[in-house]
Each structure stands twice: as structure tokens, then as C-alpha cells.
């Protein structure tokens, strides 16, 4: 299976398998290591009728710098 990101061995961390950067999604996408030039932008969500729905715009630019 080919995945862009996966939960890392350290619980709660997100690791980009393409670039080797690690992020902490529970801390506003803070970059913890690797070559990424910035934190991971977040997409605000909220629960509505038992489902998650988008609640706003990304917190920063997405894609390459």
C-alpha cells in the first residue's frame, strides 16, 4: 500500500514517508523534524450530526513553499 503519511512509531505523530518530516497534529501541526520548511497547515473541523465537517480554511498555505 502506498501512503503519503502515516502515524509514526511515537504515538500521535504524523510522518511524511516521502520526505521524512515528522509533525505533531495535536500541537497545531508543529514540525518536529525533517526537511519540511514549515509547520503542517491544519484544516479546522467540527462534529455535526455525528460526522466531521470542515469548519474553516486551512491555517496556512498548503503544498510546496
Predicted model as a PDB file, atoms N, CA, C, CB and O in Angstrom, pLDDT in the B-factor column:
MODEL        1                                                                  
ATOM      1  N   UNK A   1       0.844  -1.178   0.000  1.00 41.00           N  
ATOM      2  CA  UNK A   1       0.000   0.000   0.000  1.00 41.00           C  
ATOM      3  C   UNK A   1       0.890   1.244   0.000  1.00 41.00           C  
ATOM      4  CB  UNK A   1      -0.961  -0.003   1.223  1.00 41.00           C  
ATOM      5  O   UNK A   1       1.846   1.315   0.773  1.00 41.00           O  
ATOM      6  N   UNK A   2       0.597   2.199  -0.835  1.00 42.00           N  
ATOM      7  CA  UNK A   2       1.374   3.425  -0.942  1.00 42.00           C  
ATOM      8  C   UNK A   2       0.650   4.541  -0.202  1.00 42.00           C  
ATOM      9  CB  UNK A   2       1.608   3.809  -2.426  1.00 42.00           C  
ATOM     10  O   UNK A   2      -0.461   4.912  -0.582  1.00 42.00           O  
ATOM     11  N   UNK A   3       1.265   5.084   0.853  1.00 48.00           N  
ATOM     12  CA  UNK A   3       0.639   6.131   1.658  1.00 48.00           C  
ATOM     13  C   UNK A   3       1.519   7.371   1.672  1.00 48.00           C  
ATOM     14  CB  UNK A   3       0.381   5.637   3.096  1.00 48.00           C  
ATOM     15  O   UNK A   3       2.746   7.277   1.663  1.00 48.00           O  
ATOM     16  N   UNK A   4       0.879   8.528   1.693  1.00 48.00           N  
ATOM     17  CA  UNK A   4       1.625   9.779   1.787  1.00 48.00           C  
ATOM     18  C   UNK A   4       2.090  10.016   3.211  1.00 48.00           C  
ATOM     19  CB  UNK A   4       0.772  10.955   1.306  1.00 48.00           C  
ATOM     20  O   UNK A   4       3.229  10.430   3.428  1.00 48.00           O  
ATOM     21  N   UNK A   5       1.235   9.763   4.178  1.00 52.00           N  
ATOM     22  CA  UNK A   5       1.598   9.975   5.578  1.00 52.00           C  
ATOM     23  C   UNK A   5       1.083   8.840   6.423  1.00 52.00           C  
ATOM     24  CB  UNK A   5       1.054  11.308   6.092  1.00 52.00           C  
ATOM     25  O   UNK A   5       0.167   8.122   6.024  1.00 52.00           O  
ATOM     26  N   UNK A   6       1.664   8.678   7.580  1.00 54.00           N  
ATOM     27  CA  UNK A   6       1.227   7.616   8.481  1.00 54.00           C  
ATOM     28  C   UNK A   6       1.524   8.036   9.906  1.00 54.00           C  
ATOM     29  CB  UNK A   6       1.921   6.268   8.146  1.00 54.00           C  
ATOM     30  O   UNK A   6       2.406   8.859  10.152  1.00 54.00           O  
ATOM     31  N   UNK A   7       0.779   7.465  10.844  1.00 54.00           N  
ATOM     32  CA  UNK A   7       1.105   7.711  12.239  1.00 54.00           C  
ATOM     33  C   UNK A   7       2.430   7.045  12.522  1.00 54.00           C  
ATOM     34  CB  UNK A   7      -0.008   7.186  13.196  1.00 54.00           C  
ATOM     35  O   UNK A   7       2.614   5.867  12.219  1.00 54.00           O  
ATOM     36  N   UNK A   8       3.356   7.790  13.100  1.00 52.00           N  
ATOM     37  CA  UNK A   8       4.682   7.270  13.365  1.00 52.00           C  
ATOM     38  C   UNK A   8       4.714   6.337  14.556  1.00 52.00           C  
ATOM     39  CB  UNK A   8       5.633   8.395  13.582  1.00 52.00           C  
ATOM     40  O   UNK A   8       3.704   6.126  15.227  1.00 52.00           O  
ATOM     41  N   UNK A   9       5.880   5.783  14.811  1.00 57.00           N  
ATOM     42  CA  UNK A   9       6.060   4.867  15.933  1.00 57.00           C  
ATOM     43  C   UNK A   9       5.775   5.577  17.256  1.00 57.00           C  
ATOM     44  CB  UNK A   9       7.487   4.288  15.933  1.00 57.00           C  
ATOM     45  O   UNK A   9       5.271   4.964  18.197  1.00 57.00           O  
ATOM     46  N   UNK A  10       6.099   6.866  17.325  1.00 60.00           N  
ATOM     47  CA  UNK A  10       5.768   7.656  18.509  1.00 60.00           C  
ATOM     48  C   UNK A  10       4.305   8.044  18.384  1.00 60.00           C  
ATOM     49  CB  UNK A  10       6.698   8.928  18.651  1.00 60.00           C  
ATOM     50  O   UNK A  10       3.944   8.803  17.484  1.00 60.00           O  
ATOM     51  N   UNK A  11       3.471   7.546  19.255  1.00 72.00           N  
ATOM     52  CA  UNK A  11       2.017   7.754  19.156  1.00 72.00           C  
ATOM     53  C   UNK A  11       1.666   9.234  19.004  1.00 72.00           C  
ATOM     54  CB  UNK A  11       1.313   7.181  20.394  1.00 72.00           C  
ATOM     55  O   UNK A  11       2.235  10.095  19.675  1.00 72.00           O  
ATOM     56  N   UNK A  12       0.717   9.507  18.106  1.00 80.00           N  
ATOM     57  CA  UNK A  12       0.218  10.856  17.923  1.00 80.00           C  
ATOM     58  C   UNK A  12       1.031  11.718  16.981  1.00 80.00           C  
ATOM     59  CB  UNK A  12       0.143  11.517  19.219  1.00 80.00           C  
ATOM     60  O   UNK A  12       0.694  12.885  16.784  1.00 80.00           O  
ATOM     61  N   UNK A  13       2.083  11.190  16.396  1.00 87.00           N  
ATOM     62  CA  UNK A  13       2.902  11.948  15.455  1.00 87.00           C  
ATOM     63  C   UNK A  13       2.541  11.542  14.033  1.00 87.00           C  
ATOM     64  CB  UNK A  13       4.414  11.721  15.724  1.00 87.00           C  
ATOM     65  O   UNK A  13       2.125  10.407  13.799  1.00 87.00           O  
ATOM     66  N   UNK A  14       2.695  12.446  13.092  1.00 87.00           N  
ATOM     67  CA  UNK A  14       2.430  12.176  11.683  1.00 87.00           C  
ATOM     68  C   UNK A  14       3.752  12.278  10.934  1.00 87.00           C  
ATOM     69  CB  UNK A  14       1.364  13.168  11.096  1.00 87.00           C  
ATOM     70  O   UNK A  14       4.448  13.289  11.027  1.00 87.00           O  
ATOM     71  N   UNK A  15       4.097  11.232  10.193  1.00 86.00           N  
ATOM     72  CA  UNK A  15       5.357  11.205   9.463  1.00 86.00           C  
ATOM     73  C   UNK A  15       5.094  11.149   7.972  1.00 86.00           C  
ATOM     74  CB  UNK A  15       6.216  10.013   9.899  1.00 86.00           C  
ATOM     75  O   UNK A  15       4.328  10.305   7.506  1.00 86.00           O  
ATOM     76  N   UNK A  16       5.723  12.040   7.220  1.00 84.00           N  
ATOM     77  CA  UNK A  16       5.643  12.007   5.760  1.00 84.00           C  
ATOM     78  C   UNK A  16       6.686  11.013   5.276  1.00 84.00           C  
ATOM     79  CB  UNK A  16       5.870  13.436   5.126  1.00 84.00           C  
ATOM     80  O   UNK A  16       7.885  11.232   5.447  1.00 84.00           O  
ATOM     81  N   UNK A  17       6.233   9.924   4.674  1.00 82.00           N  
ATOM     82  CA  UNK A  17       7.152   8.896   4.211  1.00 82.00           C  
ATOM     83  C   UNK A  17       7.903   9.311   2.957  1.00 82.00           C  
ATOM     84  CB  UNK A  17       6.404   7.619   3.953  1.00 82.00           C  
ATOM     85  O   UNK A  17       8.936   8.720   2.642  1.00 82.00           O  
ATOM     86  N   UNK A  18       7.418  10.304   2.238  1.00 83.00           N  
ATOM     87  CA  UNK A  18       8.103  10.788   1.036  1.00 83.00           C  
ATOM     88  C   UNK A  18       9.314  11.647   1.389  1.00 83.00           C  
ATOM     89  CB  UNK A  18       7.137  11.589   0.161  1.00 83.00           C  
ATOM     90  O   UNK A  18      10.367  11.531   0.761  1.00 83.00           O  
ATOM     91  N   UNK A  19       9.163  12.505   2.392  1.00 83.00           N  
ATOM     92  CA  UNK A  19      10.193  13.485   2.715  1.00 83.00           C  
ATOM     93  C   UNK A  19      10.867  13.258   4.057  1.00 83.00           C  
ATOM     94  CB  UNK A  19       9.604  14.842   2.695  1.00 83.00           C  
ATOM     95  O   UNK A  19      11.921  13.837   4.322  1.00 83.00           O  
ATOM     96  N   UNK A  20      10.278  12.424   4.911  1.00 87.00           N  
ATOM     97  CA  UNK A  20      10.883  12.120   6.196  1.00 87.00           C  
ATOM     98  C   UNK A  20      10.655  13.169   7.267  1.00 87.00           C  
ATOM     99  CB  UNK A  20      12.325  11.929   6.017  1.00 87.00           C  
ATOM    100  O   UNK A  20      11.335  13.142   8.293  1.00 87.00           O  
ATOM    101  N   UNK A  21       9.731  14.087   7.072  1.00 90.00           N  
ATOM    102  CA  UNK A  21       9.425  15.085   8.095  1.00 90.00           C  
ATOM    103  C   UNK A  21       8.412  14.499   9.075  1.00 90.00           C  
ATOM    104  CB  UNK A  21       8.881  16.398   7.452  1.00 90.00           C  
ATOM    105  O   UNK A  21       7.582  13.670   8.700  1.00 90.00           O  
ATOM    106  N   UNK A  22       8.485  14.934  10.327  1.00 91.00           N  
ATOM    107  CA  UNK A  22       7.562  14.485  11.360  1.00 91.00           C  
ATOM    108  C   UNK A  22       6.839  15.686  11.942  1.00 91.00           C  
ATOM    109  CB  UNK A  22       8.302  13.703  12.467  1.00 91.00           C  
ATOM    110  O   UNK A  22       7.449  16.726  12.191  1.00 91.00           O  
ATOM    111  N   UNK A  23       5.529  15.539  12.159  1.00 91.00           N  
ATOM    112  CA  UNK A  23       4.690  16.626  12.651  1.00 91.00           C  
ATOM    113  C   UNK A  23       3.880  16.155  13.852  1.00 91.00           C  
ATOM    114  CB  UNK A  23       3.757  17.143  11.539  1.00 91.00           C  
ATOM    115  O   UNK A  23       3.656  14.959  14.039  1.00 91.00           O  
ATOM    116  N   UNK A  24       3.446  17.115  14.660  1.00 90.00           N  
ATOM    117  CA  UNK A  24       2.596  16.827  15.809  1.00 90.00           C  
ATOM    118  C   UNK A  24       1.228  17.466  15.577  1.00 90.00           C  
ATOM    119  CB  UNK A  24       3.242  17.349  17.134  1.00 90.00           C  
ATOM    120  O   UNK A  24       1.044  18.647  15.870  1.00 90.00           O  
ATOM    121  N   UNK A  25       0.252  16.688  15.045  1.00 86.00           N  
ATOM    122  CA  UNK A  25      -1.045  17.262  14.693  1.00 86.00           C  
ATOM    123  C   UNK A  25      -1.811  17.837  15.881  1.00 86.00           C  
ATOM    124  CB  UNK A  25      -1.883  16.222  14.029  1.00 86.00           C  
ATOM    125  O   UNK A  25      -2.606  18.758  15.699  1.00 86.00           O  
ATOM    126  N   UNK A  26      -1.598  17.328  17.078  1.00 86.00           N  
ATOM    127  CA  UNK A  26      -2.314  17.841  18.254  1.00 86.00           C  
ATOM    128  C   UNK A  26      -1.716  19.141  18.771  1.00 86.00           C  
ATOM    129  CB  UNK A  26      -2.309  16.804  19.364  1.00 86.00           C  
ATOM    130  O   UNK A  26      -2.253  19.736  19.706  1.00 86.00           O  
ATOM    131  N   UNK A  27      -0.619  19.591  18.182  1.00 89.00           N  
ATOM    132  CA  UNK A  27       0.026  20.842  18.570  1.00 89.00           C  
ATOM    133  C   UNK A  27       0.119  21.747  17.340  1.00 89.00           C  
ATOM    134  CB  UNK A  27       1.442  20.581  19.182  1.00 89.00           C  
ATOM    135  O   UNK A  27       1.200  22.213  16.982  1.00 89.00           O  
ATOM    136  N   UNK A  28      -1.024  21.987  16.702  1.00 86.00           N  
ATOM    137  CA  UNK A  28      -1.124  22.880  15.542  1.00 86.00           C  
ATOM    138  C   UNK A  28      -0.215  22.469  14.384  1.00 86.00           C  
ATOM    139  CB  UNK A  28      -0.791  24.293  15.958  1.00 86.00           C  
ATOM    140  O   UNK A  28       0.243  23.325  13.628  1.00 86.00           O  
ATOM    141  N   UNK A  29       0.053  21.164  14.235  1.00 89.00           N  
ATOM    142  CA  UNK A  29       0.863  20.682  13.124  1.00 89.00           C  
ATOM    143  C   UNK A  29       2.334  21.048  13.229  1.00 89.00           C  
ATOM    144  CB  UNK A  29       0.320  21.213  11.850  1.00 89.00           C  
ATOM    145  O   UNK A  29       3.027  21.112  12.214  1.00 89.00           O  
ATOM    146  N   UNK A  30       2.819  21.288  14.436  1.00 93.00           N  
ATOM    147  CA  UNK A  30       4.211  21.695  14.647  1.00 93.00           C  
ATOM    148  C   UNK A  30       5.172  20.675  14.043  1.00 93.00           C  
ATOM    149  CB  UNK A  30       4.500  21.869  16.148  1.00 93.00           C  
ATOM    150  O   UNK A  30       5.030  19.469  14.245  1.00 93.00           O  
ATOM    151  N   UNK A  31       6.150  21.183  13.302  1.00 93.00           N  
ATOM    152  CA  UNK A  31       7.168  20.330  12.706  1.00 93.00           C  
ATOM    153  C   UNK A  31       8.151  19.913  13.788  1.00 93.00           C  
ATOM    154  CB  UNK A  31       7.898  21.053  11.542  1.00 93.00           C  
ATOM    155  O   UNK A  31       8.683  20.759  14.506  1.00 93.00           O  
ATOM    156  N   UNK A  32       8.394  18.617  13.907  1.00 92.00           N  
ATOM    157  CA  UNK A  32       9.305  18.096  14.917  1.00 92.00           C  
ATOM    158  C   UNK A  32      10.659  17.721  14.344  1.00 92.00           C  
ATOM    159  CB  UNK A  32       8.697  16.902  15.587  1.00 92.00           C  
ATOM    160  O   UNK A  32      11.640  17.632  15.082  1.00 92.00           O  
ATOM    161  N   UNK A  33      10.725  17.503  13.051  1.00 92.00           N  
ATOM    162  CA  UNK A  33      11.994  17.144  12.433  1.00 92.00           C  
ATOM    163  C   UNK A  33      11.824  16.901  10.947  1.00 92.00           C  
ATOM    164  CB  UNK A  33      12.583  15.913  13.100  1.00 92.00           C  
ATOM    165  O   UNK A  33      10.711  16.723  10.452  1.00 92.00           O  
ATOM    166  N   UNK A  34      12.947  16.897  10.243  1.00 92.00           N  
ATOM    167  CA  UNK A  34      12.939  16.646   8.808  1.00 92.00           C  
ATOM    168  C   UNK A  34      13.110  17.910   7.999  1.00 92.00           C  
ATOM    169  CB  UNK A  34      11.668  15.967   8.411  1.00 92.00           C  
ATOM    170  O   UNK A  34      13.257  18.999   8.554  1.00 92.00           O  
ATOM    171  N   UNK A  35      13.092  17.767   6.678  1.00 92.00           N  
ATOM    172  CA  UNK A  35      13.390  18.891   5.795  1.00 92.00           C  
ATOM    173  C   UNK A  35      12.228  19.843   5.520  1.00 92.00           C  
ATOM    174  CB  UNK A  35      13.879  18.369   4.517  1.00 92.00           C  
ATOM    175  O   UNK A  35      12.430  20.852   4.843  1.00 92.00           O  
ATOM    176  N   UNK A  36      11.027  19.568   6.012  1.00 89.00           N  
ATOM    177  CA  UNK A  36       9.893  20.467   5.734  1.00 89.00           C  
ATOM    178  C   UNK A  36      10.235  21.881   6.205  1.00 89.00           C  
ATOM    179  CB  UNK A  36       8.589  19.957   6.436  1.00 89.00           C  
ATOM    180  O   UNK A  36      10.766  22.054   7.303  1.00 89.00           O  
ATOM    181  N   UNK A  37       9.936  22.895   5.386  1.00 89.00           N  
ATOM    182  CA  UNK A  37      10.305  24.267   5.740  1.00 89.00           C  
ATOM    183  C   UNK A  37       9.358  24.959   6.721  1.00 89.00           C  
ATOM    184  CB  UNK A  37      10.384  25.078   4.506  1.00 89.00           C  
ATOM    185  O   UNK A  37       9.648  26.059   7.190  1.00 89.00           O  
ATOM    186  N   UNK A  38       8.214  24.311   7.037  1.00 91.00           N  
ATOM    187  CA  UNK A  38       7.252  24.961   7.935  1.00 91.00           C  
ATOM    188  C   UNK A  38       6.349  23.912   8.591  1.00 91.00           C  
ATOM    189  CB  UNK A  38       6.397  26.002   7.161  1.00 91.00           C  
ATOM    190  O   UNK A  38       6.393  22.730   8.253  1.00 91.00           O  
ATOM    191  N   UNK A  39       5.531  24.380   9.538  1.00 92.00           N  
ATOM    192  CA  UNK A  39       4.573  23.500  10.200  1.00 92.00           C  
ATOM    193  C   UNK A  39       3.523  23.025   9.210  1.00 92.00           C  
ATOM    194  CB  UNK A  39       3.905  24.214  11.383  1.00 92.00           C  
ATOM    195  O   UNK A  39       3.341  23.622   8.149  1.00 92.00           O  
ATOM    196  N   UNK A  40       2.839  21.953   9.561  1.00 90.00           N  
ATOM    197  CA  UNK A  40       1.793  21.387   8.722  1.00 90.00           C  
ATOM    198  C   UNK A  40       0.504  22.192   8.903  1.00 90.00           C  
ATOM    199  CB  UNK A  40       1.561  19.889   9.064  1.00 90.00           C  
ATOM    200  O   UNK A  40       0.013  22.296  10.027  1.00 90.00           O  
ATOM    201  N   UNK A  41      -0.063  22.768   7.830  1.00 92.00           N  
ATOM    202  CA  UNK A  41      -1.299  23.531   7.969  1.00 92.00           C  
ATOM    203  C   UNK A  41      -2.449  22.630   8.444  1.00 92.00           C  
ATOM    204  CB  UNK A  41      -1.664  24.202   6.632  1.00 92.00           C  
ATOM    205  O   UNK A  41      -2.550  21.473   8.037  1.00 92.00           O  
ATOM    206  N   UNK A  42      -3.294  23.168   9.293  1.00 87.00           N  
ATOM    207  CA  UNK A  42      -4.436  22.414   9.811  1.00 87.00           C  
ATOM    208  C   UNK A  42      -5.709  22.814   9.073  1.00 87.00           C  
ATOM    209  CB  UNK A  42      -4.600  22.645  11.330  1.00 87.00           C  
ATOM    210  O   UNK A  42      -5.832  23.942   8.595  1.00 87.00           O  
ATOM    211  N   UNK A  43      -6.644  21.891   8.984  1.00 89.00           N  
ATOM    212  CA  UNK A  43      -7.960  22.161   8.432  1.00 89.00           C  
ATOM    213  C   UNK A  43      -8.949  22.039   9.585  1.00 89.00           C  
ATOM    214  CB  UNK A  43      -8.315  21.177   7.246  1.00 89.00           C  
ATOM    215  O   UNK A  43      -9.215  20.930  10.049  1.00 89.00           O  
ATOM    216  N   UNK A  44      -9.497  23.149  10.054  1.00 90.00           N  
ATOM    217  CA  UNK A  44     -10.422  23.084  11.183  1.00 90.00           C  
ATOM    218  C   UNK A  44     -11.658  22.254  10.846  1.00 90.00           C  
ATOM    219  CB  UNK A  44     -10.838  24.490  11.607  1.00 90.00           C  
ATOM    220  O   UNK A  44     -12.232  22.385   9.765  1.00 90.00           O  
ATOM    221  N   UNK A  45     -12.058  21.400  11.783  1.00 91.00           N  
ATOM    222  CA  UNK A  45     -13.260  20.584  11.615  1.00 91.00           C  
ATOM    223  C   UNK A  45     -14.125  20.683  12.869  1.00 91.00           C  
ATOM    224  CB  UNK A  45     -12.889  19.104  11.321  1.00 91.00           C  
ATOM    225  O   UNK A  45     -13.660  21.091  13.933  1.00 91.00           O  
ATOM    226  N   UNK A  46     -15.380  20.304  12.721  1.00 95.00           N  
ATOM    227  CA  UNK A  46     -16.290  20.250  13.857  1.00 95.00           C  
ATOM    228  C   UNK A  46     -17.209  19.050  13.675  1.00 95.00           C  
ATOM    229  CB  UNK A  46     -17.112  21.574  13.994  1.00 95.00           C  
ATOM    230  O   UNK A  46     -17.397  18.560  12.561  1.00 95.00           O  
ATOM    231  N   UNK A  47     -17.774  18.585  14.772  1.00 96.00           N  
ATOM    232  CA  UNK A  47     -18.715  17.471  14.717  1.00 96.00           C  
ATOM    233  C   UNK A  47     -20.111  18.020  14.453  1.00 96.00           C  
ATOM    234  CB  UNK A  47     -18.685  16.642  16.037  1.00 96.00           C  
ATOM    235  O   UNK A  47     -20.549  18.975  15.094  1.00 96.00           O  
ATOM    236  N   UNK A  48     -20.797  17.404  13.502  1.00 96.00           N  
ATOM    237  CA  UNK A  48     -22.154  17.814  13.151  1.00 96.00           C  
ATOM    238  C   UNK A  48     -22.957  16.558  12.807  1.00 96.00           C  
ATOM    239  CB  UNK A  48     -22.151  18.834  11.953  1.00 96.00           C  
ATOM    240  O   UNK A  48     -22.644  15.856  11.846  1.00 96.00           O  
ATOM    241  N   UNK A  49     -23.966  16.292  13.580  1.00 96.00           N  
ATOM    242  CA  UNK A  49     -24.818  15.109  13.372  1.00 96.00           C  
ATOM    243  C   UNK A  49     -23.984  13.830  13.331  1.00 96.00           C  
ATOM    244  CB  UNK A  49     -25.626  15.251  12.066  1.00 96.00           C  
ATOM    245  O   UNK A  49     -24.251  12.933  12.532  1.00 96.00           O  
ATOM    246  N   UNK A  50     -22.969  13.753  14.200  1.00 95.00           N  
ATOM    247  CA  UNK A  50     -22.158  12.545  14.290  1.00 95.00           C  
ATOM    248  C   UNK A  50     -21.093  12.402  13.226  1.00 95.00           C  
ATOM    249  CB  UNK A  50     -23.030  11.377  14.235  1.00 95.00           C  
ATOM    250  O   UNK A  50     -20.461  11.350  13.130  1.00 95.00           O  
ATOM    251  N   UNK A  51     -20.873  13.446  12.409  1.00 96.00           N  
ATOM    252  CA  UNK A  51     -19.847  13.397  11.370  1.00 96.00           C  
ATOM    253  C   UNK A  51     -18.952  14.616  11.486  1.00 96.00           C  
ATOM    254  CB  UNK A  51     -20.482  13.320   9.961  1.00 96.00           C  
ATOM    255  O   UNK A  51     -19.372  15.656  11.994  1.00 96.00           O  
ATOM    256  N   UNK A  52     -17.707  14.488  11.011  1.00 94.00           N  
ATOM    257  CA  UNK A  52     -16.808  15.638  10.973  1.00 94.00           C  
ATOM    258  C   UNK A  52     -17.052  16.418   9.692  1.00 94.00           C  
ATOM    259  CB  UNK A  52     -15.324  15.193  11.073  1.00 94.00           C  
ATOM    260  O   UNK A  52     -17.141  15.842   8.608  1.00 94.00           O  
ATOM    261  N   UNK A  53     -17.158  17.744   9.827  1.00 97.00           N  
ATOM    262  CA  UNK A  53     -17.330  18.613   8.663  1.00 97.00           C  
ATOM    263  C   UNK A  53     -16.313  19.746   8.743  1.00 97.00           C  
ATOM    264  CB  UNK A  53     -18.788  19.177   8.587  1.00 97.00           C  
ATOM    265  O   UNK A  53     -15.882  20.121   9.833  1.00 97.00           O  
ATOM    266  N   UNK A  54     -15.936  20.279   7.611  1.00 96.00           N  
ATOM    267  CA  UNK A  54     -14.972  21.376   7.554  1.00 96.00           C  
ATOM    268  C   UNK A  54     -15.572  22.609   8.217  1.00 96.00           C  
ATOM    269  CB  UNK A  54     -14.564  21.685   6.087  1.00 96.00           C  
ATOM    270  O   UNK A  54     -16.715  22.976   7.945  1.00 96.00           O  
ATOM    271  N   UNK A  55     -14.787  23.250   9.095  1.00 95.00           N  
ATOM    272  CA  UNK A  55     -15.274  24.389   9.855  1.00 95.00           C  
ATOM    273  C   UNK A  55     -14.549  25.695   9.520  1.00 95.00           C  
ATOM    274  CB  UNK A  55     -15.142  24.104  11.321  1.00 95.00           C  
ATOM    275  O   UNK A  55     -14.803  26.720  10.154  1.00 95.00           O  
ATOM    276  N   UNK A  56     -13.661  25.669   8.542  1.00 95.00           N  
ATOM    277  CA  UNK A  56     -12.921  26.872   8.178  1.00 95.00           C  
ATOM    278  C   UNK A  56     -11.849  26.556   7.160  1.00 95.00           C  
ATOM    279  CB  UNK A  56     -12.300  27.516   9.409  1.00 95.00           C  
ATOM    280  O   UNK A  56     -11.739  25.427   6.681  1.00 95.00           O  
ATOM    281  N   UNK A  57     -11.067  27.558   6.838  1.00 95.00           N  
ATOM    282  CA  UNK A  57      -9.987  27.405   5.855  1.00 95.00           C  
ATOM    283  C   UNK A  57      -8.737  26.831   6.506  1.00 95.00           C  
ATOM    284  CB  UNK A  57      -9.663  28.755   5.193  1.00 95.00           C  
ATOM    285  O   UNK A  57      -8.601  26.851   7.730  1.00 95.00           O  
ATOM    286  N   UNK A  58      -7.827  26.320   5.686  1.00 93.00           N  
ATOM    287  CA  UNK A  58      -6.543  25.856   6.199  1.00 93.00           C  
ATOM    288  C   UNK A  58      -5.867  27.001   6.967  1.00 93.00           C  
ATOM    289  CB  UNK A  58      -5.629  25.347   5.036  1.00 93.00           C  
ATOM    290  O   UNK A  58      -6.046  28.174   6.640  1.00 93.00           O  
ATOM    291  N   UNK A  59      -5.099  26.642   7.980  1.00 89.00           N  
ATOM    292  CA  UNK A  59      -4.452  27.652   8.825  1.00 89.00           C  
ATOM    293  C   UNK A  59      -3.206  28.253   8.193  1.00 89.00           C  
ATOM    294  CB  UNK A  59      -4.089  27.049  10.154  1.00 89.00           C  
ATOM    295  O   UNK A  59      -2.609  29.168   8.761  1.00 89.00           O  
ATOM    296  N   UNK A  60      -2.808  27.764   7.047  1.00 90.00           N  
ATOM    297  CA  UNK A  60      -1.641  28.292   6.340  1.00 90.00           C  
ATOM    298  C   UNK A  60      -1.635  27.754   4.926  1.00 90.00           C  
ATOM    299  CB  UNK A  60      -0.324  27.922   7.070  1.00 90.00           C  
ATOM    300  O   UNK A  60      -2.521  26.989   4.545  1.00 90.00           O  
ATOM    301  N   UNK A  61      -0.636  28.152   4.138  1.00 91.00           N  
ATOM    302  CA  UNK A  61      -0.571  27.678   2.764  1.00 91.00           C  
ATOM    303  C   UNK A  61      -0.314  26.171   2.721  1.00 91.00           C  
ATOM    304  CB  UNK A  61       0.522  28.429   1.993  1.00 91.00           C  
ATOM    305  O   UNK A  61       0.415  25.635   3.556  1.00 91.00           O  
ATOM    306  N   UNK A  62      -0.912  25.496   1.748  1.00 88.00           N  
ATOM    307  CA  UNK A  62      -0.689  24.071   1.573  1.00 88.00           C  
ATOM    308  C   UNK A  62       0.171  23.845   0.338  1.00 88.00           C  
ATOM    309  CB  UNK A  62      -2.031  23.310   1.456  1.00 88.00           C  
ATOM    310  O   UNK A  62       0.195  24.686  -0.561  1.00 88.00           O  
ATOM    311  N   UNK A  63       0.861  22.745   0.284  1.00 82.00           N  
ATOM    312  CA  UNK A  63       1.716  22.434  -0.854  1.00 82.00           C  
ATOM    313  C   UNK A  63       3.111  22.980  -0.675  1.00 82.00           C  
ATOM    314  CB  UNK A  63       1.117  22.977  -2.123  1.00 82.00           C  
ATOM    315  O   UNK A  63       3.455  23.488   0.392  1.00 82.00           O  
ATOM    316  N   UNK A  64       3.924  22.877  -1.726  1.00 76.00           N  
ATOM    317  CA  UNK A  64       5.320  23.335  -1.653  1.00 76.00           C  
ATOM    318  C   UNK A  64       5.415  24.821  -1.330  1.00 76.00           C  
ATOM    319  CB  UNK A  64       6.038  23.049  -2.971  1.00 76.00           C  
ATOM    320  O   UNK A  64       4.545  25.616  -1.686  1.00 76.00           O  
ATOM    321  N   UNK A  65       6.484  25.164  -0.655  1.00 66.00           N  
ATOM    322  CA  UNK A  65       6.704  26.574  -0.287  1.00 66.00           C  
ATOM    323  C   UNK A  65       6.985  27.413  -1.501  1.00 66.00           C  
ATOM    324  CB  UNK A  65       7.854  26.705   0.702  1.00 66.00           C  
ATOM    325  O   UNK A  65       7.194  28.620  -1.382  1.00 66.00           O  
TER     326      UNK A  65                                                      
ENDMDL                                                                          
END                                                                             
